[in-house]
Amino acid sequence: MKYYTLEATVNRKSVKFDKKFNSRKDAIDYMFKYLEKNYIYNFNINESYNVSNKHEVEYVSDFNNRFLINRVTL
């Protein structure tokens, strides 16, 4: 069984989500809803790259805003 975790840096503040996601897309959608709820409407992903393996991907908007999605296998 696998699931995805989500961590973020939003306006230079670290945010860790306790929620587990069924897919990477679900985590990305949740992140955009979180940003919108916190009045950040112009978040654009400028780049994405693998951090330590192919299952840990960081999505970067700018220096202050980014998020990390990691696949966890049980």
Secondary structure, DSSP 4 states (H G I P E B T S, - for coil): -EEEEEEEEETTEEEE----BSSHHHHHHHHHHHHHHTT-------EEEESSSTTEEEEEEETTEEEEEEEEE-
